[in-house]
Amino acid sequence: MGAGFLDLAAARDISPGGVGVIVSHRFEGCRIHEDVDLLISLPGESPFLVRGHIRHRTKTHEDFFGVEFRQISRVDRQRIAQYMRGQEPSE
């Protein structure tokens, strides 16, 4: 994530507007407000590329970055929304 980084990361949460990316090794040198390219892989779907902007870094029991999507196709936003609907608890 960020210039010069290539890594696999897990999502903490995802929405059509962005994603929380869990980082296992602090990503020293990765800066807030930096643009990043992410390859998103949803279960049962083909991966797709989005361009995002790191909005914040949070340190709790796990470190994660909040990334706002800046360049994402309408179709890919819909794929994320569909994925989220499938993750909602049934009543």
PyMOL Python script that loads the backbone (N, CA, C, O; Angstrom):
from pymol import cmd

cmd.read_pdbstr("""\
ATOM      1  N   MET A   1       0.852  -1.161   0.000  1.00  0.00           N
ATOM      2  CA  MET A   1       0.000   0.000   0.000  1.00  0.00           C
ATOM      3  C   MET A   1       0.897   1.222   0.000  1.00  0.00           C
ATOM      4  O   MET A   1       1.684   1.413   0.927  1.00  0.00           O
ATOM      5  N   GLY A   2       0.793   2.028  -0.996  1.00  0.00           N
ATOM      6  CA  GLY A   2       1.647   3.194  -1.128  1.00  0.00           C
ATOM      7  C   GLY A   2       2.775   2.918  -2.102  1.00  0.00           C
ATOM      8  O   GLY A   2       2.957   1.790  -2.560  1.00  0.00           O
ATOM      9  N   ALA A   3       3.521   3.951  -2.410  1.00  0.00           N
ATOM     10  CA  ALA A   3       4.607   3.834  -3.376  1.00  0.00           C
ATOM     11  C   ALA A   3       5.633   2.816  -2.892  1.00  0.00           C
ATOM     12  O   ALA A   3       6.117   2.895  -1.763  1.00  0.00           O
ATOM     13  N   GLY A   4       5.953   1.877  -3.743  1.00  0.00           N
ATOM     14  CA  GLY A   4       6.969   0.900  -3.413  1.00  0.00           C
ATOM     15  C   GLY A   4       6.492  -0.271  -2.578  1.00  0.00           C
ATOM     16  O   GLY A   4       7.307  -1.118  -2.214  1.00  0.00           O
ATOM     17  N   PHE A   5       5.208  -0.357  -2.258  1.00  0.00           N
ATOM     18  CA  PHE A   5       4.683  -1.461  -1.469  1.00  0.00           C
ATOM     19  C   PHE A   5       3.886  -2.406  -2.346  1.00  0.00           C
ATOM     20  O   PHE A   5       3.133  -1.981  -3.223  1.00  0.00           O
ATOM     21  N   LEU A   6       4.058  -3.671  -2.102  1.00  0.00           N
ATOM     22  CA  LEU A   6       3.207  -4.698  -2.692  1.00  0.00           C
ATOM     23  C   LEU A   6       2.993  -5.703  -1.589  1.00  0.00           C
ATOM     24  O   LEU A   6       3.941  -6.353  -1.149  1.00  0.00           O
ATOM     25  N   ASP A   7       1.758  -5.843  -1.130  1.00  0.00           N
ATOM     26  CA  ASP A   7       1.511  -6.700   0.002  1.00  0.00           C
ATOM     27  C   ASP A   7       0.080  -7.216  -0.043  1.00  0.00           C
ATOM     28  O   ASP A   7      -0.796  -6.604  -0.654  1.00  0.00           O
ATOM     29  N   LEU A   8      -0.144  -8.342   0.608  1.00  0.00           N
ATOM     30  CA  LEU A   8      -1.489  -8.862   0.807  1.00  0.00           C
ATOM     31  C   LEU A   8      -1.984  -8.341   2.141  1.00  0.00           C
ATOM     32  O   LEU A   8      -1.257  -8.383   3.134  1.00  0.00           O
ATOM     33  N   ALA A   9      -3.191  -7.861   2.175  1.00  0.00           N
ATOM     34  CA  ALA A   9      -3.756  -7.334   3.413  1.00  0.00           C
ATOM     35  C   ALA A   9      -5.203  -7.779   3.519  1.00  0.00           C
ATOM     36  O   ALA A   9      -5.848  -8.082   2.516  1.00  0.00           O
ATOM     37  N   ALA A  10      -5.699  -7.814   4.731  1.00  0.00           N
ATOM     38  CA  ALA A  10      -7.094  -8.173   4.972  1.00  0.00           C
ATOM     39  C   ALA A  10      -7.897  -6.896   5.199  1.00  0.00           C
ATOM     40  O   ALA A  10      -7.384  -5.898   5.704  1.00  0.00           O
ATOM     41  N   ALA A  11      -9.160  -6.955   4.816  1.00  0.00           N
ATOM     42  CA  ALA A  11     -10.052  -5.816   5.028  1.00  0.00           C
ATOM     43  C   ALA A  11     -10.707  -5.930   6.397  1.00  0.00           C
ATOM     44  O   ALA A  11     -11.153  -7.003   6.805  1.00  0.00           O
ATOM     45  N   ARG A  12     -10.756  -4.820   7.086  1.00  0.00           N
ATOM     46  CA  ARG A  12     -11.461  -4.752   8.362  1.00  0.00           C
ATOM     47  C   ARG A  12     -12.951  -4.545   8.091  1.00  0.00           C
ATOM     48  O   ARG A  12     -13.807  -5.126   8.758  1.00  0.00           O
ATOM     49  N   ASP A  13     -13.232  -3.722   7.118  1.00  0.00           N
ATOM     50  CA  ASP A  13     -14.598  -3.467   6.657  1.00  0.00           C
ATOM     51  C   ASP A  13     -14.504  -2.893   5.252  1.00  0.00           C
ATOM     52  O   ASP A  13     -13.446  -2.431   4.824  1.00  0.00           O
ATOM     53  N   ILE A  14     -15.621  -2.929   4.545  1.00  0.00           N
ATOM     54  CA  ILE A  14     -15.643  -2.396   3.182  1.00  0.00           C
ATOM     55  C   ILE A  14     -17.015  -1.812   2.907  1.00  0.00           C
ATOM     56  O   ILE A  14     -18.026  -2.305   3.407  1.00  0.00           O
ATOM     57  N   SER A  15     -17.039  -0.765   2.112  1.00  0.00           N
ATOM     58  CA  SER A  15     -18.286  -0.148   1.660  1.00  0.00           C
ATOM     59  C   SER A  15     -18.039   0.353   0.248  1.00  0.00           C
ATOM     60  O   SER A  15     -16.895   0.359  -0.209  1.00  0.00           O
ATOM     61  N   PRO A  16     -19.094   0.776  -0.461  1.00  0.00           N
ATOM     62  CA  PRO A  16     -18.869   1.325  -1.797  1.00  0.00           C
ATOM     63  C   PRO A  16     -17.973   2.568  -1.802  1.00  0.00           C
ATOM     64  O   PRO A  16     -17.463   2.951  -2.854  1.00  0.00           O
ATOM     65  N   GLY A  17     -17.777   3.199  -0.644  1.00  0.00           N
ATOM     66  CA  GLY A  17     -16.963   4.399  -0.568  1.00  0.00           C
ATOM     67  C   GLY A  17     -15.534   4.193  -0.108  1.00  0.00           C
ATOM     68  O   GLY A  17     -14.703   5.091  -0.245  1.00  0.00           O
ATOM     69  N   GLY A  18     -15.234   3.006   0.444  1.00  0.00           N
ATOM     70  CA  GLY A  18     -13.879   2.798   0.926  1.00  0.00           C
ATOM     71  C   GLY A  18     -13.714   1.496   1.680  1.00  0.00           C
ATOM     72  O   GLY A  18     -14.620   0.666   1.746  1.00  0.00           O
ATOM     73  N   VAL A  19     -12.517   1.344   2.253  1.00  0.00           N
ATOM     74  CA  VAL A  19     -12.178   0.090   2.930  1.00  0.00           C
ATOM     75  C   VAL A  19     -11.223   0.374   4.082  1.00  0.00           C
ATOM     76  O   VAL A  19     -10.382   1.270   3.998  1.00  0.00           O
ATOM     77  N   GLY A  20     -11.357  -0.387   5.146  1.00  0.00           N
ATOM     78  CA  GLY A  20     -10.392  -0.389   6.235  1.00  0.00           C
ATOM     79  C   GLY A  20      -9.435  -1.537   5.999  1.00  0.00           C
ATOM     80  O   GLY A  20      -9.863  -2.688   5.918  1.00  0.00           O
ATOM     81  N   VAL A  21      -8.147  -1.251   5.886  1.00  0.00           N
ATOM     82  CA  VAL A  21      -7.146  -2.264   5.568  1.00  0.00           C
ATOM     83  C   VAL A  21      -6.315  -2.556   6.812  1.00  0.00           C
ATOM     84  O   VAL A  21      -5.637  -1.673   7.336  1.00  0.00           O
ATOM     85  N   ILE A  22      -6.373  -3.796   7.279  1.00  0.00           N
ATOM     86  CA  ILE A  22      -5.591  -4.210   8.442  1.00  0.00           C
ATOM     87  C   ILE A  22      -4.144  -4.375   8.021  1.00  0.00           C
ATOM     88  O   ILE A  22      -3.852  -5.023   7.016  1.00  0.00           O
ATOM     89  N   VAL A  23      -3.250  -3.794   8.783  1.00  0.00           N
ATOM     90  CA  VAL A  23      -1.824  -3.906   8.483  1.00  0.00           C
ATOM     91  C   VAL A  23      -1.142  -4.691   9.587  1.00  0.00           C
ATOM     92  O   VAL A  23      -1.340  -4.428  10.773  1.00  0.00           O
ATOM     93  N   SER A  24      -0.341  -5.652   9.182  1.00  0.00           N
ATOM     94  CA  SER A  24       0.296  -6.518  10.159  1.00  0.00           C
ATOM     95  C   SER A  24       1.678  -6.035  10.563  1.00  0.00           C
ATOM     96  O   SER A  24       2.209  -6.479  11.581  1.00  0.00           O
ATOM     97  N   HIS A  25       2.261  -5.149   9.800  1.00  0.00           N
ATOM     98  CA  HIS A  25       3.618  -4.703  10.118  1.00  0.00           C
ATOM     99  C   HIS A  25       3.802  -3.207   9.940  1.00  0.00           C
ATOM    100  O   HIS A  25       4.816  -2.762   9.403  1.00  0.00           O
ATOM    101  N   ARG A  26       2.840  -2.439  10.381  1.00  0.00           N
ATOM    102  CA  ARG A  26       2.881  -0.983  10.524  1.00  0.00           C
ATOM    103  C   ARG A  26       3.125  -0.162   9.259  1.00  0.00           C
ATOM    104  O   ARG A  26       2.856   1.039   9.274  1.00  0.00           O
ATOM    105  N   PHE A  27       3.612  -0.737   8.183  1.00  0.00           N
ATOM    106  CA  PHE A  27       3.821  -0.010   6.930  1.00  0.00           C
ATOM    107  C   PHE A  27       4.559   1.309   7.139  1.00  0.00           C
ATOM    108  O   PHE A  27       4.111   2.362   6.687  1.00  0.00           O
ATOM    109  N   GLU A  28       5.676   1.240   7.818  1.00  0.00           N
ATOM    110  CA  GLU A  28       6.501   2.437   7.997  1.00  0.00           C
ATOM    111  C   GLU A  28       6.817   3.016   6.623  1.00  0.00           C
ATOM    112  O   GLU A  28       7.126   2.269   5.695  1.00  0.00           O
ATOM    113  N   GLY A  29       6.743   4.320   6.482  1.00  0.00           N
ATOM    114  CA  GLY A  29       6.994   4.988   5.212  1.00  0.00           C
ATOM    115  C   GLY A  29       5.743   5.220   4.393  1.00  0.00           C
ATOM    116  O   GLY A  29       5.791   5.931   3.389  1.00  0.00           O
ATOM    117  N   CYS A  30       4.640   4.649   4.789  1.00  0.00           N
ATOM    118  CA  CYS A  30       3.361   4.868   4.113  1.00  0.00           C
ATOM    119  C   CYS A  30       2.704   6.071   4.787  1.00  0.00           C
ATOM    120  O   CYS A  30       2.582   6.104   6.012  1.00  0.00           O
ATOM    121  N   ARG A  31       2.286   7.043   4.011  1.00  0.00           N
ATOM    122  CA  ARG A  31       1.828   8.317   4.569  1.00  0.00           C
ATOM    123  C   ARG A  31       0.316   8.517   4.452  1.00  0.00           C
ATOM    124  O   ARG A  31      -0.318   8.102   3.482  1.00  0.00           O
ATOM    125  N   ILE A  32      -0.225   9.160   5.461  1.00  0.00           N
ATOM    126  CA  ILE A  32      -1.619   9.595   5.414  1.00  0.00           C
ATOM    127  C   ILE A  32      -1.751  10.575   4.252  1.00  0.00           C
ATOM    128  O   ILE A  32      -0.818  11.328   3.971  1.00  0.00           O
ATOM    129  N   HIS A  33      -2.876  10.576   3.587  1.00  0.00           N
ATOM    130  CA  HIS A  33      -3.195  11.433   2.442  1.00  0.00           C
ATOM    131  C   HIS A  33      -2.423  11.033   1.187  1.00  0.00           C
ATOM    132  O   HIS A  33      -2.303  11.823   0.250  1.00  0.00           O
ATOM    133  N   GLU A  34      -1.909   9.826   1.170  1.00  0.00           N
ATOM    134  CA  GLU A  34      -1.211   9.310  -0.005  1.00  0.00           C
ATOM    135  C   GLU A  34      -2.210   8.524  -0.866  1.00  0.00           C
ATOM    136  O   GLU A  34      -3.100   7.859  -0.337  1.00  0.00           O
ATOM    137  N   ASP A  35      -2.060   8.604  -2.180  1.00  0.00           N
ATOM    138  CA  ASP A  35      -2.875   7.798  -3.077  1.00  0.00           C
ATOM    139  C   ASP A  35      -2.285   6.400  -3.180  1.00  0.00           C
ATOM    140  O   ASP A  35      -1.066   6.229  -3.186  1.00  0.00           O
ATOM    141  N   VAL A  36      -3.158   5.403  -3.261  1.00  0.00           N
ATOM    142  CA  VAL A  36      -2.727   4.011  -3.330  1.00  0.00           C
ATOM    143  C   VAL A  36      -3.581   3.266  -4.355  1.00  0.00           C
ATOM    144  O   VAL A  36      -4.722   3.645  -4.615  1.00  0.00           O
ATOM    145  N   ASP A  37      -3.032   2.227  -4.921  1.00  0.00           N
ATOM    146  CA  ASP A  37      -3.771   1.316  -5.783  1.00  0.00           C
ATOM    147  C   ASP A  37      -4.037   0.050  -4.991  1.00  0.00           C
ATOM    148  O   ASP A  37      -3.133  -0.494  -4.356  1.00  0.00           O
ATOM    149  N   LEU A  38      -5.280  -0.423  -5.026  1.00  0.00           N
ATOM    150  CA  LEU A  38      -5.671  -1.626  -4.308  1.00  0.00           C
ATOM    151  C   LEU A  38      -6.308  -2.618  -5.266  1.00  0.00           C
ATOM    152  O   LEU A  38      -7.094  -2.240  -6.134  1.00  0.00           O
ATOM    153  N   LEU A  39      -5.975  -3.854  -5.109  1.00  0.00           N
ATOM    154  CA  LEU A  39      -6.633  -4.927  -5.832  1.00  0.00           C
ATOM    155  C   LEU A  39      -7.613  -5.555  -4.859  1.00  0.00           C
ATOM    156  O   LEU A  39      -7.213  -6.194  -3.886  1.00  0.00           O
ATOM    157  N   ILE A  40      -8.896  -5.370  -5.124  1.00  0.00           N
ATOM    158  CA  ILE A  40      -9.955  -5.851  -4.234  1.00  0.00           C
ATOM    159  C   ILE A  40     -10.419  -7.216  -4.714  1.00  0.00           C
ATOM    160  O   ILE A  40     -10.693  -7.417  -5.897  1.00  0.00           O
ATOM    161  N   SER A  41     -10.501  -8.146  -3.779  1.00  0.00           N
ATOM    162  CA  SER A  41     -10.961  -9.499  -4.092  1.00  0.00           C
ATOM    163  C   SER A  41     -12.119  -9.849  -3.159  1.00  0.00           C
ATOM    164  O   SER A  41     -11.919 -10.082  -1.967  1.00  0.00           O
ATOM    165  N   LEU A  42     -13.325  -9.883  -3.709  1.00  0.00           N
ATOM    166  CA  LEU A  42     -14.510 -10.274  -2.948  1.00  0.00           C
ATOM    167  C   LEU A  42     -14.759 -11.766  -3.160  1.00  0.00           C
ATOM    168  O   LEU A  42     -14.457 -12.286  -4.235  1.00  0.00           O
ATOM    169  N   PRO A  43     -15.297 -12.460  -2.172  1.00  0.00           N
ATOM    170  CA  PRO A  43     -15.563 -13.891  -2.329  1.00  0.00           C
ATOM    171  C   PRO A  43     -16.445 -14.179  -3.552  1.00  0.00           C
ATOM    172  O   PRO A  43     -17.495 -13.562  -3.734  1.00  0.00           O
ATOM    173  N   GLY A  44     -16.002 -15.119  -4.375  1.00  0.00           N
ATOM    174  CA  GLY A  44     -16.789 -15.538  -5.536  1.00  0.00           C
ATOM    175  C   GLY A  44     -16.761 -14.579  -6.712  1.00  0.00           C
ATOM    176  O   GLY A  44     -17.474 -14.791  -7.693  1.00  0.00           O
ATOM    177  N   GLU A  45     -15.948 -13.522  -6.636  1.00  0.00           N
ATOM    178  CA  GLU A  45     -15.873 -12.510  -7.693  1.00  0.00           C
ATOM    179  C   GLU A  45     -14.457 -12.419  -8.242  1.00  0.00           C
ATOM    180  O   GLU A  45     -13.499 -12.804  -7.571  1.00  0.00           O
ATOM    181  N   SER A  46     -14.327 -11.916  -9.452  1.00  0.00           N
ATOM    182  CA  SER A  46     -13.010 -11.633 -10.015  1.00  0.00           C
ATOM    183  C   SER A  46     -12.448 -10.388  -9.337  1.00  0.00           C
ATOM    184  O   SER A  46     -13.195  -9.441  -9.094  1.00  0.00           O
ATOM    185  N   PRO A  47     -11.147 -10.363  -9.025  1.00  0.00           N
ATOM    186  CA  PRO A  47     -10.555  -9.175  -8.416  1.00  0.00           C
ATOM    187  C   PRO A  47     -10.649  -7.967  -9.344  1.00  0.00           C
ATOM    188  O   PRO A  47     -10.698  -8.112 -10.566  1.00  0.00           O
ATOM    189  N   PHE A  48     -10.674  -6.779  -8.754  1.00  0.00           N
ATOM    190  CA  PHE A  48     -10.707  -5.545  -9.534  1.00  0.00           C
ATOM    191  C   PHE A  48      -9.826  -4.492  -8.876  1.00  0.00           C
ATOM    192  O   PHE A  48      -9.613  -4.510  -7.663  1.00  0.00           O
ATOM    193  N   LEU A  49      -9.321  -3.580  -9.691  1.00  0.00           N
ATOM    194  CA  LEU A  49      -8.389  -2.547  -9.243  1.00  0.00           C
ATOM    195  C   LEU A  49      -9.131  -1.251  -8.952  1.00  0.00           C
ATOM    196  O   LEU A  49      -9.991  -0.829  -9.726  1.00  0.00           O
ATOM    197  N   VAL A  50      -8.794  -0.625  -7.831  1.00  0.00           N
ATOM    198  CA  VAL A  50      -9.336   0.694  -7.491  1.00  0.00           C
ATOM    199  C   VAL A  50      -8.181   1.600  -7.069  1.00  0.00           C
ATOM    200  O   VAL A  50      -7.135   1.131  -6.620  1.00  0.00           O
ATOM    201  N   ARG A  51      -8.388   2.873  -7.219  1.00  0.00           N
ATOM    202  CA  ARG A  51      -7.428   3.875  -6.734  1.00  0.00           C
ATOM    203  C   ARG A  51      -8.066   4.509  -5.520  1.00  0.00           C
ATOM    204  O   ARG A  51      -9.239   4.883  -5.548  1.00  0.00           O
ATOM    205  N   GLY A  52      -7.299   4.631  -4.456  1.00  0.00           N
ATOM    206  CA  GLY A  52      -7.831   5.202  -3.226  1.00  0.00           C
ATOM    207  C   GLY A  52      -6.894   6.225  -2.627  1.00  0.00           C
ATOM    208  O   GLY A  52      -5.806   6.484  -3.141  1.00  0.00           O
ATOM    209  N   HIS A  53      -7.341   6.795  -1.534  1.00  0.00           N
ATOM    210  CA  HIS A  53      -6.605   7.844  -0.830  1.00  0.00           C
ATOM    211  C   HIS A  53      -6.625   7.477   0.651  1.00  0.00           C
ATOM    212  O   HIS A  53      -7.700   7.296   1.225  1.00  0.00           O
ATOM    213  N   ILE A  54      -5.457   7.364   1.277  1.00  0.00           N
ATOM    214  CA  ILE A  54      -5.404   7.023   2.697  1.00  0.00           C
ATOM    215  C   ILE A  54      -5.926   8.213   3.501  1.00  0.00           C
ATOM    216  O   ILE A  54      -5.351   9.301   3.458  1.00  0.00           O
ATOM    217  N   ARG A  55      -7.007   8.001   4.225  1.00  0.00           N
ATOM    218  CA  ARG A  55      -7.642   9.082   4.988  1.00  0.00           C
ATOM    219  C   ARG A  55      -7.168   9.116   6.433  1.00  0.00           C
ATOM    220  O   ARG A  55      -7.027  10.193   7.013  1.00  0.00           O
ATOM    221  N   HIS A  56      -6.921   7.947   7.022  1.00  0.00           N
ATOM    222  CA  HIS A  56      -6.480   7.921   8.426  1.00  0.00           C
ATOM    223  C   HIS A  56      -5.790   6.602   8.731  1.00  0.00           C
ATOM    224  O   HIS A  56      -5.916   5.619   8.001  1.00  0.00           O
ATOM    225  N   ARG A  57      -5.065   6.618   9.825  1.00  0.00           N
ATOM    226  CA  ARG A  57      -4.441   5.405  10.355  1.00  0.00           C
ATOM    227  C   ARG A  57      -4.895   5.294  11.798  1.00  0.00           C
ATOM    228  O   ARG A  57      -4.830   6.267  12.550  1.00  0.00           O
ATOM    229  N   THR A  58      -5.348   4.127  12.184  1.00  0.00           N
ATOM    230  CA  THR A  58      -5.854   3.915  13.528  1.00  0.00           C
ATOM    231  C   THR A  58      -5.052   2.815  14.204  1.00  0.00           C
ATOM    232  O   THR A  58      -4.779   1.771  13.611  1.00  0.00           O
ATOM    233  N   LYS A  59      -4.682   3.063  15.441  1.00  0.00           N
ATOM    234  CA  LYS A  59      -3.975   2.061  16.234  1.00  0.00           C
ATOM    235  C   LYS A  59      -4.867   1.678  17.409  1.00  0.00           C
ATOM    236  O   LYS A  59      -5.070   2.474  18.326  1.00  0.00           O
ATOM    237  N   THR A  60      -5.388   0.485  17.380  1.00  0.00           N
ATOM    238  CA  THR A  60      -6.153  -0.060  18.507  1.00  0.00           C
ATOM    239  C   THR A  60      -5.493  -1.398  18.815  1.00  0.00           C
ATOM    240  O   THR A  60      -4.267  -1.477  18.902  1.00  0.00           O
ATOM    241  N   HIS A  61      -6.276  -2.430  18.979  1.00  0.00           N
ATOM    242  CA  HIS A  61      -5.691  -3.764  19.145  1.00  0.00           C
ATOM    243  C   HIS A  61      -5.125  -4.274  17.818  1.00  0.00           C
ATOM    244  O   HIS A  61      -4.406  -5.273  17.782  1.00  0.00           O
ATOM    245  N   GLU A  62      -5.457  -3.580  16.737  1.00  0.00           N
ATOM    246  CA  GLU A  62      -4.886  -3.852  15.424  1.00  0.00           C
ATOM    247  C   GLU A  62      -4.663  -2.513  14.722  1.00  0.00           C
ATOM    248  O   GLU A  62      -5.412  -1.558  14.925  1.00  0.00           O
ATOM    249  N   ASP A  63      -3.627  -2.463  13.896  1.00  0.00           N
ATOM    250  CA  ASP A  63      -3.375  -1.247  13.113  1.00  0.00           C
ATOM    251  C   ASP A  63      -4.128  -1.355  11.797  1.00  0.00           C
ATOM    252  O   ASP A  63      -4.133  -2.412  11.167  1.00  0.00           O
ATOM    253  N   PHE A  64      -4.762  -0.272  11.383  1.00  0.00           N
ATOM    254  CA  PHE A  64      -5.393  -0.276  10.069  1.00  0.00           C
ATOM    255  C   PHE A  64      -5.450   1.127   9.489  1.00  0.00           C
ATOM    256  O   PHE A  64      -5.432   2.132  10.200  1.00  0.00           O
ATOM    257  N   PHE A  65      -5.520   1.147   8.159  1.00  0.00           N
ATOM    258  CA  PHE A  65      -5.671   2.380   7.409  1.00  0.00           C
ATOM    259  C   PHE A  65      -7.094   2.452   6.882  1.00  0.00           C
ATOM    260  O   PHE A  65      -7.655   1.441   6.459  1.00  0.00           O
ATOM    261  N   GLY A  66      -7.679   3.639   6.906  1.00  0.00           N
ATOM    262  CA  GLY A  66      -8.945   3.886   6.239  1.00  0.00           C
ATOM    263  C   GLY A  66      -8.644   4.472   4.874  1.00  0.00           C
ATOM    264  O   GLY A  66      -7.992   5.510   4.767  1.00  0.00           O
ATOM    265  N   VAL A  67      -9.120   3.805   3.826  1.00  0.00           N
ATOM    266  CA  VAL A  67      -8.855   4.236   2.458  1.00  0.00           C
ATOM    267  C   VAL A  67     -10.169   4.611   1.783  1.00  0.00           C
ATOM    268  O   VAL A  67     -11.091   3.800   1.707  1.00  0.00           O
ATOM    269  N   GLU A  68     -10.246   5.843   1.296  1.00  0.00           N
ATOM    270  CA  GLU A  68     -11.406   6.316   0.542  1.00  0.00           C
ATOM    271  C   GLU A  68     -11.170   6.006  -0.936  1.00  0.00           C
ATOM    272  O   GLU A  68     -10.119   6.337  -1.486  1.00  0.00           O
ATOM    273  N   PHE A  69     -12.152   5.369  -1.574  1.00  0.00           N
ATOM    274  CA  PHE A  69     -12.019   5.093  -3.000  1.00  0.00           C
ATOM    275  C   PHE A  69     -12.143   6.395  -3.779  1.00  0.00           C
ATOM    276  O   PHE A  69     -13.061   7.180  -3.545  1.00  0.00           O
ATOM    277  N   ARG A  70     -11.210   6.622  -4.712  1.00  0.00           N
ATOM    278  CA  ARG A  70     -11.224   7.815  -5.552  1.00  0.00           C
ATOM    279  C   ARG A  70     -11.544   7.481  -7.001  1.00  0.00           C
ATOM    280  O   ARG A  70     -12.244   8.228  -7.684  1.00  0.00           O
ATOM    281  N   GLN A  71     -11.026   6.357  -7.458  1.00  0.00           N
ATOM    282  CA  GLN A  71     -11.297   5.919  -8.828  1.00  0.00           C
ATOM    283  C   GLN A  71     -11.756   4.469  -8.761  1.00  0.00           C
ATOM    284  O   GLN A  71     -10.967   3.553  -8.534  1.00  0.00           O
ATOM    285  N   ILE A  72     -13.052   4.293  -8.964  1.00  0.00           N
ATOM    286  CA  ILE A  72     -13.658   2.970  -8.946  1.00  0.00           C
ATOM    287  C   ILE A  72     -14.833   3.008  -9.912  1.00  0.00           C
ATOM    288  O   ILE A  72     -15.586   3.981  -9.947  1.00  0.00           O
ATOM    289  N   SER A  73     -14.982   1.970 -10.677  1.00  0.00           N
ATOM    290  CA  SER A  73     -16.069   1.962 -11.662  1.00  0.00           C
ATOM    291  C   SER A  73     -17.419   1.803 -10.972  1.00  0.00           C
ATOM    292  O   SER A  73     -17.513   1.290  -9.857  1.00  0.00           O
ATOM    293  N   ARG A  74     -18.443   2.249 -11.654  1.00  0.00           N
ATOM    294  CA  ARG A  74     -19.816   2.115 -11.143  1.00  0.00           C
ATOM    295  C   ARG A  74     -20.142   0.645 -10.919  1.00  0.00           C
ATOM    296  O   ARG A  74     -20.779   0.291  -9.927  1.00  0.00           O
ATOM    297  N   VAL A  75     -19.709  -0.203 -11.831  1.00  0.00           N
ATOM    298  CA  VAL A  75     -19.955  -1.651 -11.717  1.00  0.00           C
ATOM    299  C   VAL A  75     -19.289  -2.216 -10.469  1.00  0.00           C
ATOM    300  O   VAL A  75     -19.890  -3.020  -9.756  1.00  0.00           O
ATOM    301  N   ASP A  76     -18.046  -1.800 -10.197  1.00  0.00           N
ATOM    302  CA  ASP A  76     -17.351  -2.314  -9.025  1.00  0.00           C
ATOM    303  C   ASP A  76     -17.968  -1.792  -7.728  1.00  0.00           C
ATOM    304  O   ASP A  76     -18.005  -2.515  -6.732  1.00  0.00           O
ATOM    305  N   ARG A  77     -18.453  -0.553  -7.725  1.00  0.00           N
ATOM    306  CA  ARG A  77     -19.182  -0.048  -6.543  1.00  0.00           C
ATOM    307  C   ARG A  77     -20.429  -0.903  -6.297  1.00  0.00           C
ATOM    308  O   ARG A  77     -20.757  -1.228  -5.156  1.00  0.00           O
ATOM    309  N   GLN A  78     -21.116  -1.261  -7.386  1.00  0.00           N
ATOM    310  CA  GLN A  78     -22.307  -2.094  -7.258  1.00  0.00           C
ATOM    311  C   GLN A  78     -21.953  -3.487  -6.742  1.00  0.00           C
ATOM    312  O   GLN A  78     -22.707  -4.071  -5.963  1.00  0.00           O
ATOM    313  N   ARG A  79     -20.816  -4.019  -7.170  1.00  0.00           N
ATOM    314  CA  ARG A  79     -20.380  -5.332  -6.692  1.00  0.00           C
ATOM    315  C   ARG A  79     -20.140  -5.304  -5.182  1.00  0.00           C
ATOM    316  O   ARG A  79     -20.499  -6.243  -4.473  1.00  0.00           O
ATOM    317  N   ILE A  80     -19.531  -4.223  -4.698  1.00  0.00           N
ATOM    318  CA  ILE A  80     -19.297  -4.093  -3.256  1.00  0.00           C
ATOM    319  C   ILE A  80     -20.623  -3.978  -2.513  1.00  0.00           C
ATOM    320  O   ILE A  80     -20.812  -4.614  -1.476  1.00  0.00           O
ATOM    321  N   ALA A  81     -21.541  -3.170  -3.040  1.00  0.00           N
ATOM    322  CA  ALA A  81     -22.855  -3.017  -2.407  1.00  0.00           C
ATOM    323  C   ALA A  81     -23.593  -4.353  -2.356  1.00  0.00           C
ATOM    324  O   ALA A  81     -24.224  -4.679  -1.350  1.00  0.00           O
ATOM    325  N   GLN A  82     -23.514  -5.118  -3.428  1.00  0.00           N
ATOM    326  CA  GLN A  82     -24.146  -6.441  -3.460  1.00  0.00           C
ATOM    327  C   GLN A  82     -23.508  -7.363  -2.422  1.00  0.00           C
ATOM    328  O   GLN A  82     -24.211  -8.098  -1.728  1.00  0.00           O
ATOM    329  N   TYR A  83     -22.202  -7.326  -2.318  1.00  0.00           N
ATOM    330  CA  TYR A  83     -21.492  -8.121  -1.314  1.00  0.00           C
ATOM    331  C   TYR A  83     -21.957  -7.740   0.090  1.00  0.00           C
ATOM    332  O   TYR A  83     -22.205  -8.609   0.926  1.00  0.00           O
ATOM    333  N   MET A  84     -22.075  -6.430   0.343  1.00  0.00           N
ATOM    334  CA  MET A  84     -22.512  -5.967   1.663  1.00  0.00           C
ATOM    335  C   MET A  84     -23.931  -6.439   1.979  1.00  0.00           C
ATOM    336  O   MET A  84     -24.207  -6.836   3.110  1.00  0.00           O
ATOM    337  N   ARG A  85     -24.820  -6.402   1.013  1.00  0.00           N
ATOM    338  CA  ARG A  85     -26.195  -6.876   1.246  1.00  0.00           C
ATOM    339  C   ARG A  85     -26.188  -8.345   1.639  1.00  0.00           C
ATOM    340  O   ARG A  85     -26.992  -8.768   2.471  1.00  0.00           O
ATOM    341  N   GLY A  86     -25.296  -9.123   1.054  1.00  0.00           N
ATOM    342  CA  GLY A  86     -25.198 -10.540   1.393  1.00  0.00           C
ATOM    343  C   GLY A  86     -24.605 -10.795   2.768  1.00  0.00           C
ATOM    344  O   GLY A  86     -24.757 -11.885   3.319  1.00  0.00           O
ATOM    345  N   GLN A  87     -23.924  -9.786   3.331  1.00  0.00           N
ATOM    346  CA  GLN A  87     -23.292  -9.927   4.641  1.00  0.00           C
ATOM    347  C   GLN A  87     -24.184  -9.440   5.784  1.00  0.00           C
ATOM    348  O   GLN A  87     -23.868  -9.650   6.955  1.00  0.00           O
ATOM    349  N   GLU A  88     -25.297  -8.791   5.439  1.00  0.00           N
ATOM    350  CA  GLU A  88     -26.171  -8.262   6.487  1.00  0.00           C
ATOM    351  C   GLU A  88     -26.832  -9.405   7.238  1.00  0.00           C
ATOM    352  O   GLU A  88     -27.221 -10.401   6.627  1.00  0.00           O
ATOM    353  N   PRO A  89     -26.968  -9.276   8.570  1.00  0.00           N
ATOM    354  CA  PRO A  89     -27.641 -10.337   9.333  1.00  0.00           C
ATOM    355  C   PRO A  89     -29.080 -10.497   8.898  1.00  0.00           C
ATOM    356  O   PRO A  89     -29.784  -9.509   8.687  1.00  0.00           O
ATOM    357  N   SER A  90     -29.522 -11.735   8.761  1.00  0.00           N
ATOM    358  CA  SER A  90     -30.915 -11.979   8.379  1.00  0.00           C
ATOM    359  C   SER A  90     -31.793 -11.847   9.608  1.00  0.00           C
ATOM    360  O   SER A  90     -31.378 -12.158  10.725  1.00  0.00           O
ATOM    361  N   GLU A  91     -33.027 -11.375   9.382  1.00  0.00           N
ATOM    362  CA  GLU A  91     -33.943 -11.161  10.493  1.00  0.00           C
ATOM    363  C   GLU A  91     -35.000 -12.223  10.499  1.00  0.00           C
ATOM    364  O   GLU A  91     -35.874 -12.218  11.365  1.00  0.00           O
TER     365      GLU A  91
END
""", "prot")
cmd.dss("prot")
cmd.show_as("cartoon", "prot")
cmd.util.cbc("prot")
cmd.orient("prot")
